[in-house]
């Protein structure tokens, strides 16, 4: 899919237990002019949740995987991460960006990716934080 064809710039994948922090992030990204897929803003009463998520992933240029202790026990997050990596395993046309909220152990399958860490002045491998 050409970058011009994506409906969303960012798809936020997170545990519902981290919703307040992720909503803050979603609002910040939206204020910065990005088109954000955030479940509270996109999924309406009566929508089939798995179908809405599938469409959101398909129509998003970047998946931000919000990693936390809560997230690593979420089946939805596992499905979303695997779907994104399956569609672009080399992370070239669609971006996959892990964002670490806490110091929980990162899954082995995710250790190969540089990540951002929540909070000012936190980064890994020289990547700047998306929080300002």
C-alpha positions in Angstrom: 0.0 0.0 0.0 1.3 3.4 -0.9 1.9 5.8 2.0 -0.7 8.2 0.4 -3.4 5.5 0.7 -3.3 5.1 4.5 -6.3 6.4 6.3 -4.4 6.6 9.6 -0.9 7.6 10.5 -0.8 5.7 13.8 -2.7 2.7 15.2 -2.4 2.5 19.0 -2.2 -1.0 20.4 -2.4 -1.2 24.2 -3.9 -2.9 27.2 -7.2 -1.4 28.4 -5.6 -1.1 31.8 -3.2 1.5 30.3 -6.0 3.5 28.7 -5.5 6.8 30.6 -1.9 7.0 29.6 -2.6 6.0 26.0 -5.5 8.4 25.7 -3.1 11.2 26.6 -0.7 10.0 23.9 -3.5 9.8 21.4 -4.6 13.4 22.1 -1.0 14.6 21.8 -0.4 12.9 18.5 -3.7 14.2 17.2 -2.7 17.8 18.3 0.5 17.3 16.4 -1.5 16.7 13.2 -1.4 12.9 13.0 -4.4 10.8 12.1 -4.8 8.4 15.0 -6.6 5.1 15.2 -7.6 5.0 18.9 -10.4 2.5 19.7 -12.4 5.0 21.8 -12.5 7.3 18.8 -13.2 4.7 16.0 -15.2 1.8 17.4 -18.8 2.6 17.8 -21.6 0.8 19.7 -22.7 -2.3 17.6 -19.4 -2.5 15.7 -17.7 -5.9 15.5 -14.5 -5.2 17.5 -12.2 -7.8 15.8 -13.3 -6.4 12.3 -12.8 -2.8 13.4 -9.3 -3.7 14.7 -8.5 -5.6 11.5 -9.6 -2.6 9.3 -7.6 -0.2 11.5 -4.4 -2.2 11.2 -4.9 -2.5 7.5 -5.4 1.2 7.0 -2.6 2.4 9.3 0.9 3.4 8.3 2.4 2.9 11.8 1.6 0.5 14.7 2.6 1.9 18.1 2.7 -1.1 20.4 2.4 0.3 23.9 4.4 -2.2 26.0 3.7 -2.7 29.7 3.2 -5.5 32.2 -0.5 -5.2 31.4 0.1 -5.4 27.7 2.2 -8.5 27.8 -0.8 -10.4 29.3 -3.3 -9.1 26.7 -4.3 -11.5 23.9 -5.5 -8.6 21.8 -2.1 -7.0 21.9 -0.4 -10.2 20.8 -2.8 -10.5 17.9 -2.2 -6.9 16.8 1.6 -7.2 17.0 1.7 -10.4 15.1 -0.6 -9.0 12.4 1.6 -6.0 11.9 4.8 -8.0 11.8 3.2 -10.5 9.4 2.2 -7.8 6.9 5.6 -6.2 6.8 8.2 -8.4 8.5 11.1 -6.1 7.5 9.4 -3.0 9.0 10.0 -1.0 5.8 6.6 0.1 4.3 4.6 -0.1 7.5 6.4 1.0 10.7 6.2 -0.9 13.9 7.3 1.2 16.9 7.3 -0.3 20.4 6.7 2.2 23.3 7.7 1.0 26.7 5.6 2.3 29.6 7.3 0.4 32.5 10.3 -1.8 33.3 8.5 -5.1 32.6 10.6 -7.7 30.8 10.3 -7.3 27.0 9.3 -10.4 25.1 12.1 -12.0 23.1 10.3 -11.5 19.8 10.4 -7.7 20.5 14.0 -7.3 21.7 15.2 -6.9 18.1 13.4 -3.6 17.8 14.6 -0.2 19.0 11.9 1.2 21.3 10.8 4.5 22.8 10.4 4.8 26.5 7.5 6.8 28.1 8.6 10.0 29.7 11.0 12.9 28.9 14.6 12.1 28.1 14.0 8.3 27.8 15.1 6.5 24.7 16.8 3.3 23.5 19.6 3.2 20.9 19.6 7.0 20.4 15.9 7.3 19.4 14.2 10.4 20.7 11.0 10.1 22.8 7.7 11.0 21.3 6.8 12.7 24.5 7.9 16.3 24.8 
